[in-house]
């Protein structure tokens, strides 16, 4: 029988604040999508017409999935901080860098070499991912992730 006892506990306030932190960083990438949706909403004849549109549905789906993904990512980083016993900012920066290299670096190398995307586009995405990994681990270390710091 599967139980949740194997998942390390993370302070709920750290998950909530980390979700906001990560979601804000990911919204920087999604800003063009929401800006375009906002312009179409202003151009629509009525609110009802806009809310029934495909753009509203896709924008809501992007926002919701980004929020859920941010919460899962925050829990994962907080759990790693707790599991590794990271207490210093230097350790948090190393841990965040390892997370970045494991999760994001391969896609950026592929975007530059294989897909030959413009470097400025790749750099914006990389900067956002650095904030989402290294920045998040530093922020969570500052806030604290342990449910009982005396254990």
C-alpha positions as a printed Julia matrix, in Angstrom:
151×3 Matrix{Float64}:
   0.0    0.0     0.0
   1.36   3.41   -0.96
   1.62   5.96    1.82
   2.72   9.55    1.97
   5.11   8.87    4.85
   8.04   8.7     2.45
   7.51  12.3     1.31
   9.45  14.73    3.51
   7.36  17.4     5.23
   7.77  21.0     4.07
   6.42  24.01    5.94
   3.08  25.03    4.3
   3.93  28.75    4.37
   7.13  27.97    2.47
   5.12  26.15   -0.18
   2.63  29.02   -0.45
   5.25  31.78   -0.69
   7.5   29.7    -2.94
   4.56  29.06   -5.26
   3.98  32.81   -5.56
   7.72  33.35   -6.16
   7.96  30.67   -8.86
   4.64  31.57  -10.47
   5.73  35.2   -10.77
   8.96  34.15  -12.46
   7.11  31.89  -14.89
   4.59  34.63  -15.69
   7.47  36.62  -17.14
   7.65  33.95  -19.85
   3.86  33.79  -20.27
   3.43  37.59  -20.39
   3.09  37.72  -24.2
   0.28  35.16  -24.05
  -1.62  37.14  -21.43
  -0.93  40.47  -23.15
  -2.38  39.18  -26.4
  -5.38  37.77  -24.55
  -5.92  41.12  -22.8
  -5.89  42.97  -26.12
  -8.44  40.54  -27.57
 -10.64  40.98  -24.49
 -10.64  44.74  -25.0
 -11.54  44.27  -28.67
 -14.41  41.85  -27.93
 -17.94  43.18  -28.19
 -19.02  41.84  -24.8
 -17.66  40.03  -21.76
 -19.72  36.96  -22.56
 -18.28  36.77  -26.06
 -14.74  36.89  -24.72
 -15.27  34.35  -21.93
 -16.66  31.87  -24.46
 -13.66  32.36  -26.74
 -10.83  29.93  -27.32
  -8.25  32.53  -26.19
  -9.83  32.86  -22.76
  -9.85  29.09  -22.29
  -6.23  28.67  -23.36
  -5.1   31.59  -21.21
  -6.91  30.19  -18.16
  -5.4   26.75  -18.79
  -1.89  28.24  -19.08
  -2.33  30.22  -15.88
  -3.77  27.29  -13.93
  -1.19  24.78  -15.05
   1.57  27.26  -14.29
   0.22  27.74  -10.77
  -0.05  24.0   -10.09
   3.4   23.4   -11.58
   4.84  26.15   -9.4
   3.4   24.55   -6.28
   4.79  21.11   -7.19
   8.19  22.59   -8.01
   8.25  24.5    -4.73
   7.45  21.39   -2.75
  10.16  19.46   -4.59
  12.84  22.08   -3.95
  11.77  22.42   -0.31
  11.86  18.65    0.13
  15.36  18.52   -1.37
  16.52  21.31    0.95
  15.2   19.33    3.92
  16.48  15.96    2.7
  19.99  17.26    2.05
  20.13  19.26    5.28
  20.96  22.48    3.47
  21.16  25.38    5.92
  23.42  27.96    4.23
  22.81  30.23    1.29
  25.9   28.84   -0.39
  24.51  25.31   -0.12
  21.13  26.52   -1.4
  22.8   28.17   -4.4
  24.66  24.94   -5.18
  21.48  22.9    -4.82
  19.54  25.31   -7.04
  22.33  25.21   -9.62
  22.23  21.41   -9.66
  18.47  21.49  -10.12
  18.88  23.97  -12.98
  21.57  21.86  -14.67
  19.53  18.68  -14.32
  16.17  20.07  -15.4
  16.76  22.99  -17.76
  20.26  23.05  -19.17
  19.74  20.18  -21.66
  16.78  21.94  -23.28
  18.73  25.19  -23.61
  21.65  23.41  -25.28
  19.16  21.78  -27.65
  17.52  25.14  -28.41
  20.88  26.73  -29.27
  22.55  23.9   -31.2
  19.76  21.86  -32.77
  16.89  24.32  -33.15
  19.21  27.33  -33.66
  16.92  29.71  -31.83
  18.05  33.31  -31.29
  20.31  33.67  -28.27
  18.26  36.49  -26.77
  15.15  34.29  -26.72
  17.06  31.43  -25.11
  18.69  33.81  -22.62
  15.32  35.14  -21.41
  14.1   31.6   -20.82
  17.33  30.65  -19.09
  17.17  33.68  -16.81
  13.6   32.83  -15.83
  14.61  29.23  -15.09
  17.56  30.43  -12.98
  15.11  32.48  -10.92
  12.81  29.46  -10.65
  15.58  27.13   -9.45
  18.48  28.99   -7.83
  16.33  31.92   -6.73
  13.67  29.63   -5.31
  16.17  27.57   -3.33
  17.72  30.75   -1.89
  14.3   32.16   -1.05
  13.16  28.94    0.61
  16.39  28.78    2.63
  15.75  32.34    3.79
  12.14  31.59    4.72
  12.79  28.14    6.17
  11.3   24.86    5.02
  11.45  22.63    8.06
   8.19  21.99    9.88
  10.06  21.52   13.17
  13.49  23.16   13.08
  14.57  21.48   16.32
  14.46  17.94   14.88
